[in-house]
């Protein structure tokens, strides 16, 4: 009996089911997988929402960039013609300057003695081709052999007078831009050279113009061809003035191009004034040096002394040029008249065009209309 009972007990124990370690691990793995899936689902939803927000923001930024770019393109398109004209002006002026420099390029590579000989040969050839007919003048008296009719246009008001002289004019393109300024200015033309052979032809039909006479500077590397130097003989100076008279038969007034060294030298200026009087020119002193003897020579030869008051464009800057113009206006209002000098640079012509409103209290005149020249 006892053995049977023991057997029954043993068999009962065998049929009791207890979870094993393996099953627990499997359950835990299932729970972990479910948890990972849940977390992944949550993250996926969050990422989807964020992605939508990012896409929306990106689309807004893209639209804004597109509008900005389109606006800039429209602005650039509107400015194209104006900017292109400006660049063309600057390029043409640079081209003129480049041609001016190339005319003297050889001087940098050939010794001065050889250069001088070459210049003398060129002068001789030019004189042989076209010698001006010049009668020998009496040694002790000055005779005017040429008379130029200079009839200044009537001055219309009692306002202060301002004459703006634009130097270095050589091309019809420059003259075209000058004519667009919108009020009276005086162009001053360079004598013809190989670099600008048509400067005299361009000037012939103008109502009034001047000659920009090249004279030796104290320091200037790009000298104009046939510039007069101190020590040049009267014969050479006279022939040069006679040649200029032939080119510009209607011109009355001339002013110096550079000339800081020449206009300080009494003997050279005396020879020049003697020739100018003979061919009926009147000299305006550009005053490129404070030591000029222009006034002394004008008094000696009974010529009115004309001298500039202000250089407008020593700096290529709109505000600087306009401030210099205002300075000239103040001088004109104080003295009754003023003379300003500038050049046909693109920024200078733009400033003059856009400063017309500053001139309402003045009468803009040619140089020969200044009051003291018409007494």
C-alpha positions in Angstrom: 0.0 0.0 0.0 2.7 2.3 0.9 4.5 1.7 -2.4 1.4 2.4 -4.4 0.8 5.6 -2.6 4.3 6.6 -3.4 3.9 5.8 -7.0 0.8 7.8 -7.2 2.5 10.8 -5.7 5.3 10.5 -8.1 3.1 10.3 -11.1 1.2 13.4 -9.9 4.4 15.4 -9.7 5.3 14.6 -13.3 2.0 16.1 -14.6 2.3 19.5 -12.9 3.3 22.1 -15.7 5.8 24.8 -14.6 7.1 27.5 -17.0 10.7 27.0 -18.1 13.4 29.7 -18.5 13.1 29.4 -22.3 9.5 30.3 -22.4 10.0 33.3 -20.2 12.7 34.5 -22.5 10.4 34.0 -25.5 7.7 36.0 -23.8 10.1 38.8 -23.0 11.3 38.9 -26.6 7.8 39.1 -27.9 7.1 42.0 -25.5 10.3 43.8 -26.6 9.5 43.4 -30.2 6.0 44.8 -29.7 7.5 47.7 -27.7 10.0 48.4 -30.6 7.2 48.3 -33.1 5.1 50.7 -31.0 8.0 53.1 -30.6 8.8 52.8 -34.4 5.2 53.6 -35.2 5.2 56.6 -33.0 8.5 57.8 -34.4 7.3 57.2 -38.0 4.2 59.4 -37.3 6.4 62.1 -35.8 8.9 62.0 -38.7 6.0 62.2 -41.2 4.6 65.3 -39.5 8.0 66.9 -39.3 8.7 66.0 -43.0 5.4 67.7 -44.0 6.4 70.8 -42.0 9.9 70.8 -43.6 8.4 70.5 -47.1 6.0 73.3 -46.4 8.8 75.6 -45.1 11.0 74.6 -48.1 8.2 75.4 -50.5 7.7 78.9 -48.9 11.4 79.6 -49.0 11.6 78.4 -52.6 8.7 80.7 -53.6 10.3 83.6 -51.8 13.6 83.0 -53.5 11.9 82.7 -56.9 10.1 86.0 -56.4 13.2 87.7 -55.2 15.2 86.4 -58.2 12.5 87.4 -60.6 12.3 90.9 -59.1 16.1 91.3 -59.4 16.0 90.1 -63.0 13.3 92.6 -63.7 15.3 95.4 -62.1 18.4 94.4 -64.0 16.5 94.3 -67.2 15.2 97.8 -66.7 18.7 99.1 -66.0 20.3 97.2 -68.8 20.2 100.0 -71.4 21.3 102.7 -69.0 24.2 100.6 -67.6 25.2 99.5 -71.1 25.4 103.1 -72.3 27.5 104.0 -69.2 29.9 101.1 -69.8 30.1 102.0 -73.5 31.0 105.6 -72.6 33.7 104.5 -70.2 35.1 102.1 -72.7 35.3 104.7 -75.4 36.9 107.2 -73.1 39.4 104.5 -72.0 40.0 103.8 -75.7 40.8 107.4 -76.4 43.2 107.5 -73.4 44.8 104.2 -74.6 45.3 105.7 -78.1 46.8 108.8 -76.4 49.3 106.6 -74.5 50.3 104.5 -77.5 51.2 107.7 -79.4 54.1 108.2 -77.0 54.8 104.5 -76.2 58.1 104.5 -78.1 59.5 107.2 -75.9 59.7 104.7 -73.0 62.1 102.4 -75.0 64.2 104.8 -77.0 66.8 107.2 -75.5 65.9 110.9 -75.4 68.4 112.0 -78.0 67.1 109.5 -80.6 63.5 110.6 -79.7 64.4 114.2 -80.3 66.0 113.5 -83.7 62.9 111.5 -84.7 60.6 114.5 -83.7 62.8 116.9 -85.7 62.5 114.6 -88.7 58.7 114.4 -88.4 58.5 118.2 -88.0 60.6 118.7 -91.1 58.5 116.3 -93.2 55.3 118.0 -92.0 56.7 121.4 -92.8 57.8 120.3 -96.3 54.4 118.8 -97.0 52.4 121.9 -96.0 54.4 125.0 -95.2 52.2 127.9 -93.9 52.7 131.1 -95.8 54.1 133.5 -93.2 55.4 137.0 -94.0 58.4 138.1 -92.1 57.3 140.6 -89.4 59.3 143.7 -88.4 61.6 142.9 -85.5 60.5 145.9 -83.3 56.8 145.9 -83.8 54.0 143.5 -83.6 51.6 143.3 -86.6 48.4 141.4 -86.7 48.3 139.5 -89.9 45.1 137.6 -89.2 41.8 139.0 -87.9 39.1 136.7 -86.6 35.6 137.9 -86.4 34.4 137.1 -82.9 30.7 138.1 -82.4 29.5 136.9 -79.0 25.9 136.0 -78.7 23.9 138.6 -76.7 23.8 138.1 -72.9 20.1 138.1 -72.0 20.0 138.7 -68.2 21.7 140.5 -65.4 22.3 137.3 -63.5 25.9 136.2 -62.6 27.6 134.5 -65.5 29.3 131.0 -65.4 31.4 129.7 -68.3 32.3 126.0 -68.1 35.2 125.0 -70.4 35.4 121.3 -71.3 39.0 120.5 -72.3 40.5 117.6 -74.3 37.7 117.3 -76.8 38.8 115.3 -79.8 35.9 113.1 -81.1 32.4 113.6 -82.4 31.2 111.1 -79.8 32.5 113.3 -77.0 30.8 116.3 -78.7 27.5 114.4 -78.9 27.6 113.7 -75.1 28.5 117.4 -74.4 25.5 118.5 -76.4 23.3 116.4 -74.1 24.3 118.4 -71.0 21.3 120.7 -71.6 22.9 124.1 -71.2 25.7 126.3 -72.7 29.3 125.0 -72.2 32.5 125.8 -74.2 34.3 122.8 -75.8 38.1 123.2 -76.1 39.6 121.1 -78.9 43.0 119.5 -79.1 44.9 120.2 -82.3 44.8 117.2 -84.8 47.3 114.4 -84.4 47.5 110.9 -85.8 45.6 109.8 -82.7 42.7 112.2 -83.3 43.0 113.5 -86.9 39.5 114.9 -87.2 39.4 117.2 -84.2 39.5 120.3 -86.4 36.8 119.1 -88.8 34.4 118.4 -85.9 34.8 122.0 -84.5 34.2 123.9 -87.7 30.4 124.2 -87.6 30.1 125.0 -83.9 28.8 128.4 -82.7 31.7 128.8 -80.4 34.7 126.7 -79.4 38.3 127.1 -78.1 41.7 125.5 -78.9 43.4 123.4 -76.2 47.1 124.3 -76.8 49.6 121.6 -75.6 52.5 123.2 -73.6 55.2 121.5 -71.6 54.4 120.3 -68.1 56.8 119.9 -65.2 56.0 116.2 -65.0 53.8 114.5 -67.5 54.6 111.1 -69.1 52.0 111.1 -71.9 52.7 114.4 -73.7 50.7 115.3 -76.8 52.5 115.2 -80.1 54.1 118.6 -81.1 53.8 120.0 -77.6 55.8 123.3 -77.3 58.7 123.3 -74.8 60.7 126.0 -73.1 63.7 126.9 -75.2 61.8 126.4 -78.5 62.7 129.2 -80.9 60.2 131.9 -81.9 60.2 130.5 -85.5 59.1 127.1 -84.2 56.4 128.5 -82.0 55.2 130.9 -84.7 54.9 128.0 -87.2 52.9 126.0 -84.7 50.5 128.9 -84.0 50.2 129.5 -87.8 49.4 125.8 -88.3 46.7 125.9 -85.7 45.2 129.0 -87.3 45.0 127.1 -90.6 43.2 124.2 -88.8 40.8 126.5 -86.9 40.2 129.6 -89.0 37.3 130.8 -86.8 38.8 130.3 -83.3 39.6 133.3 -81.2 40.4 131.8 -77.8 43.0 129.2 -76.7 43.9 127.7 -73.3 46.9 125.7 -72.3 46.8 121.9 -72.1 49.1 121.0 -69.2 51.9 123.7 -69.4 52.9 123.9 -65.8 56.6 124.3 -66.8 56.0 126.4 -70.0 53.7 129.0 -68.4 56.3 129.6 -65.6 59.0 130.5 -68.2 58.9 134.2 -69.2 61.0 133.9 -72.4 58.9 131.0 -73.7 55.6 132.7 -72.8 56.8 135.9 -74.4 57.5 134.1 -77.7 54.1 132.4 -77.5 52.1 135.6 -76.8 53.9 137.3 -79.6 52.8 134.6 -82.1 49.3 134.5 -80.6 48.8 138.2 -81.1 50.1 138.0 -84.7 47.5 135.3 -85.5 44.7 137.0 -83.5 44.4 134.5 -80.6 43.5 135.4 -77.1 45.0 133.2 -74.3 43.1 131.9 -71.4 45.3 130.7 -68.5 44.3 127.2 -67.3 46.5 128.0 -64.3 48.2 124.6 -64.0 50.8 126.3 -61.8 50.6 129.0 -59.2 53.8 130.5 -60.7 52.3 131.2 -64.1 53.4 134.5 -65.8 50.2 134.6 -67.9 49.0 137.8 -66.3 52.3 139.6 -66.9 52.4 138.6 -70.6 48.7 139.6 -71.1 49.5 143.1 -69.7 52.6 143.3 -71.9 50.7 142.4 -75.1 47.5 144.4 -74.2 45.5 141.2 -74.0 42.7 140.6 -71.5 43.8 138.3 -68.8 41.4 135.4 -68.6 42.1 132.7 -65.9 40.1 129.8 -64.7 38.7 129.8 -61.1 37.9 126.2 -60.4 38.9 122.7 -61.7 35.8 120.6 -61.4 37.0 117.0 -61.9 40.4 116.5 -60.4 38.7 113.6 -58.7 36.4 111.2 -60.6 33.5 111.3 -58.1 30.0 112.7 -58.5 29.9 114.4 -55.1 33.4 115.9 -55.5 32.5 117.3 -58.9 29.2 118.7 -57.8 30.8 120.4 -54.8 33.4 122.0 -57.1 30.6 123.2 -59.3 28.9 124.7 -56.2 32.2 126.5 -55.4 32.3 128.0 -58.9 28.6 129.1 -58.4 29.6 130.9 -55.2 32.5 132.7 -57.0 30.2 133.8 -59.8 27.6 135.2 -57.4 30.3 137.0 -55.5 32.3 138.4 -58.5 29.6 138.5 -61.2 31.2 135.7 -63.2 33.4 132.6 -62.9 35.3 130.2 -65.2 35.4 126.5 -64.5 37.4 123.8 -66.3 36.6 120.1 -66.6 37.0 117.2 -69.0 34.7 114.9 -71.1 34.8 112.1 -68.6 31.6 110.0 -68.3 31.1 110.9 -64.6 31.8 114.6 -65.3 29.2 114.9 -68.0 26.7 112.9 -65.9 27.3 115.3 -62.9 26.8 118.4 -65.2 23.6 117.0 -66.6 22.2 116.1 -63.2 23.2 119.5 -61.6 21.2 121.7 -63.9 18.9 122.7 -61.0 21.8 124.3 -59.2 22.2 126.9 -62.0 18.8 128.6 -61.8 20.3 131.8 -60.4 23.0 132.0 -63.1 23.3 132.6 -66.8 25.4 129.9 -68.4 27.5 131.5 -71.2 30.3 130.8 -73.7 33.7 132.1 -72.6 33.5 135.1 -75.0 30.2 136.3 -73.4 31.9 137.1 -70.1 31.2 140.7 -69.1 34.8 142.0 -68.9 35.5 140.7 -72.5 32.7 142.8 -74.0 33.3 146.2 -72.5 
